[in-house]
């Protein structure tokens, strides 16, 4: 059972490593054109929209 657990963990780590490597290669070939804000949710944009709808 221990050998099976070690093999499954090694397979999982290999798969994750392969995904990361392929993702980096795709990012190198096709760089992102737009500037990334670094945040998924832009708080300043949300405040501006909330103020605009609050006036109506």
matplotlib code that plots the C-alpha trace (Angstrom):
import matplotlib.pyplot as plt

x = [0.0, 2.9, 4.4, 1.0, 0.7, 4.3, 3.6, 0.4, 2.1, 5.0, 2.5, 0.6, 3.7, 4.9, 1.5, 1.5, 5.1, 4.2, 1.3, 3.4, 6.2, 3.7, 2.0, 5.3, 6.2, 2.8, 3.2, 6.7, 5.5, 2.2, 2.9, 0.0, -0.6, -2.7, -1.2, -2.1, -3.5, -2.4, -5.9, -8.9, -11.3, -10.5, -11.8, -11.4, -13.5, -16.2, -16.4, -16.7, -19.6, -21.3, -21.1, -22.5, -25.5, -26.0, -26.6, -29.5]
y = [0.0, 2.3, 1.8, 2.6, 5.8, 6.9, 6.1, 8.1, 11.1, 10.9, 10.7, 13.7, 15.8, 14.9, 15.9, 19.2, 19.9, 19.2, 21.6, 24.3, 23.8, 23.8, 26.9, 28.8, 27.7, 29.0, 32.2, 32.6, 32.1, 34.1, 36.9, 38.7, 42.0, 43.8, 45.0, 42.8, 44.6, 41.7, 41.5, 39.4, 42.1, 45.7, 47.7, 51.2, 50.2, 48.7, 51.9, 54.1, 51.9, 51.9, 55.7, 56.0, 53.8, 55.6, 58.9, 57.7]
z = [0.0, 0.8, -2.7, -4.3, -2.3, -3.3, -6.9, -6.9, -5.3, -7.8, -10.7, -9.3, -8.9, -12.4, -13.8, -12.0, -13.1, -16.7, -16.6, -15.1, -17.7, -20.6, -19.2, -19.0, -22.6, -23.9, -22.0, -23.6, -27.1, -26.7, -24.3, -22.8, -24.6, -22.0, -18.8, -15.9, -12.8, -10.6, -9.0, -10.0, -8.7, -9.4, -6.4, -7.9, -10.9, -8.6, -6.5, -9.6, -10.9, -7.6, -7.4, -10.9, -10.1, -6.8, -8.5, -10.6]

ax = plt.figure().add_subplot(projection="3d")
ax.plot(x, y, z, "-o")
ax.set_aspect("equal")
plt.show()
